[in-house]
Amino acid sequence: MKQYTVTGMSCAACSARVEKAVSNLPGVTSCSVSLLTNSMGVEGNISDKDVIAAVQNAGYGASVKGTDKAAKADTEDALKDRETPAIKKRLFTSLGFLIVLMYISMGHTMWGWPLPAFLAENPIAIGLSELILTVVVMVINQKFFISGFKGVIHKAPNMDTLVALGTSAGFVYSTYALFAMSAAQISGGTEAASHWIHEFYFESSAMILTLITVGKLLEAHSKGKTTDALKGLMKMAPKTANIIVNGEEQTVPIEQVQRGDIFVVRPGENVPVDGIIIEGNSAFDESALTGESIPVDKTVGDSVSAATVNQVGFIRCEATRVGEDTTLSQIIKMVSDAAATKAPIAKIADKVSGIFVPTVISIAVITIISWLIAGQSIGYALARGISVLVISCPCALGLATPVAIMVGSGVGAKQGVLFKTAAALEETGRISVVALDKTGTITAGTPVVTDIIPAEGTSENELLTFAASLESRSEHPLAGAVMRKAHEHNVEIHEVDDFKALPGNGLSAVYGGETLYGGNMSFIKTEVQLPDAVEKRAEALAAEGKTPLFFASAKRYVGLIAVADTIKPDSPQAVEELKNMGIKVVMLTGDNRRTAEAIGRQAGVDEVIAGVLPDGKENAVIELSKYGKVAMVGDGINDAPALTRADIGIAIGAGADIAVDAADVVLMNSSLKDVPAAIRLSRKTLKNIHENLFWAFFYNTIGIPVAAGALVGLGITLNPMLGAAAMSLSSFCVVTNALRLNLFNMHDNSKDKTLKHKEKAMPQITECECLENGKNECTCNLETEENKEENLMVKTIKIEGMMCGHCEARVKKALEAIAGVKSAEVSHSAGTAVVTFENVTDEVLKNAVEAQDYKVLEIE
């Protein structure tokens, strides 16, 4: 996505106009404009020159955001609060002249406050004074008139147009009344001219401009608060680094650090870029990235991330990721991109905003004409029309969604939960099923020794010495677990000879002239006799999801060590929280059913689907989607297809890069508890958006009729000045409501509500038995009972406009959502989608793709 800075926008109608202008350009596949950050994201094959020209033709300004240092400067520049100081200056200057104007127009006229004799005895002098003071206030707030009338010229009226028309109408009519007063005084004297003074609306025009400026100040201040999380992330980025050049330490700007450079970090200093420790060890505060306050111990070979704090030791590191590639930069980019995209729910406000201002102007004109026909004076009718213009507020509609998205994504980022797009933040809260990968997601992903059961007459340390000596030459992950346990116990490890690894069976080696054996039960039973009690104990351990390793010599059985990939301590609680939220929890794994069931019981999941390989996980997600919206949580390369297939893909941040790239939500911690936290935050943000939209629609629905005079029969009328005050407060209320999200604790499950979903039976999925039957790979083409139809057709769709993996995912989801489509393999580089289906017409396939804003060139 290419990002641009847009200038000159003042309300939702402006952002809608810019978005429409750019979206209509040939080659643009998607465009989203953020009024909150004054930014625009564009995807497609189009030049910057054409995009900028389209924005300028619409009456606004645009420039390309840079890269690397320039990009950071641009983002910081875009987030810098320039509005508040400028508006504050304008406001206080306006207030100085408005106070004098109000003293003359209302203090003297209504309450008899004293004035100098040359004014008090001359109504025309009073009128001229009011005119001059009003002109000054209008000049101070000329921005409303420039922007408003420019919008009219470009046939794109905005909120400023409403303000400009309302105040101009009041000013023009008051000027007419001043000339009429002059004529009356010439013909009938001062007494004849005095009644015209009550037809002046100079003070209303000035007051409207001032009150709306007050609203703009409150809005600008609140909008500045919504980007605090993003500003905070940027401030954490170190400015310099201490690198080693020719054996000497040098302090250089962070932009000069290259991949492969050696840098040092002393206690209390921030890590400048991502790297790997090559010397030293220390504890690191990673709360800036993960939200986790407990320091993490790291030593040689461990990775460190930019902006984390070295707490105790001196370390030397090699830079692995610099510039925009660092973890911190990626987090900033994700939060910024989320703010630059639009949530689907925002389309409602966008559609309304596009016709809102012309509709309001029409209502105002009709209101004036209606009251004139009803026999009211021009002044009365004009007051009603002006009230309609100034009370309506497209800004509240335009801000309802983006402010909540910005604050919500910022709250998540501070806690290590990153939503890549606004749509991801919205959809996560609507999940009905969560599919969890087992290894590395529910479990720690690293096998550990759980049980040490020595034979009679053998101690635990003797068994560990025996096992570690044998396993020391092995590269198997289970051997690593045994070696770690041996080092913990500080047992002696002997050097063995004639080491042999026997695939599928175990190990053998020679020590002191004696042959040592280690492996599974069937292998060991060929060498020694196992007691019945040992076999039963091993079966019990296997039923718990553990792998029993047997050890023996040529003469005797030595003992048993059980190894398992244990579940993370917080996994059962996370699963319980998901179930309490009304979400079905399913575990997907390539392990055999017995191991999978054991882990599933410990975690407390609703269903276990075992023996699935990467394609099987993807097919399982397809079937689970028949129950409702599915979130897939995984961390490995083999999870990427399922992450892309799911409605929401959630990647554990410590996992593989390809999994992180394929996901919609990234968890910087490896804690499963962040999954219910992400759903909780999404639900809260969505609720906040609904509240904002309700207020915006309710305010305009009630306010405009009242301003037009619908309740005059009940004695209720709305002065234009009160209308302006109400308009000012409406946007402020919407932004302030969104800021309440900053107080939300996303890990507090005490207020969780169970969302009701339509009752559907969970789909029955045929599990692969190849792995359980001893095969090294799946050969049964895993499929569901409902997915065995024959006579399928395959067609290739040529598509224009796909630019990245996310484009592929959008097209893939759209095609596979069609009834009858079994699969769609999409490639943005080839510009094709290969679809397998039955009983689907070309027109249906074409419409599904083009509904995602891509162009279908050919279907063959």
Secondary structure, DSSP 8 states (H G I E B T S, - for coil): -EEEEEES--SHHHHHHHHHHHHTSTTEEEEEEETTTTEEEEEES--HHHHHHHHHHTT-EEEE--SHHHHHHHHHHHHS--HHHHHHHHHHHHHHHHHHHHIIIIIIHHH-----HHHHT-HHHHHHHHHHHHHHHHHHTHHHHHHHHHHHHTT---HHHHHHHHHHHHHHHHHHHHHHHHHHHHHH-HHHHHGGGGG--HHHHHHHHHHHHHHHHHHHHHHHHHTHHHHHHHHHS-SEEEEEETTEEEEEEGGG--TT-EEEE-TT-B--SEEEEEE--EEEE-HHHH---S-EEE-TT-EE-TT-EE-S--EEEEEEE-GGGSHHHHHHHHHHHHHHS--TTHHHHHHHHHHHHHHHHHHHHHHHHHHHHTT--HHHHHHHHHHHHHH--HHHHHHHHHHHHHHHHHHHHHTTEEESSHHHHHHHTT--EEEEEIIIIIB-SS-EEEEEEE-TT--HHHHHHHHHHHHTT--SHHHHHHHHHHHHTT------EEEEEETTTEEEEEETTEEEEEE-HHHHTTTS---HHHHHHHHHHHHTT-EEEEEEESS-EEEEEEEE--B-TTHHHHHHHHHHTT-EEEEE-SS-HHHHHHHHHHHT-SEEE-S--HHHHHHHHHHHTTTS-EEEEE-SGGGHHHHHHSSEEEEETTS-HHHHHH-SEEESS--TTHHHHHHHHHHHHHHHHHHHHHHHHHHHHHHHHHHHTTTGGGT----HHHHHHHHHHHHHHHHHHHHGGGG--TT--TT------------------TTTTT-SS--S----GGG-----EEEEEEEE---SHHHHHHHHHHHHTSTTEEEEEEETTTTEEEEEESS--HHHHHHHHHTTT-EEEEE-
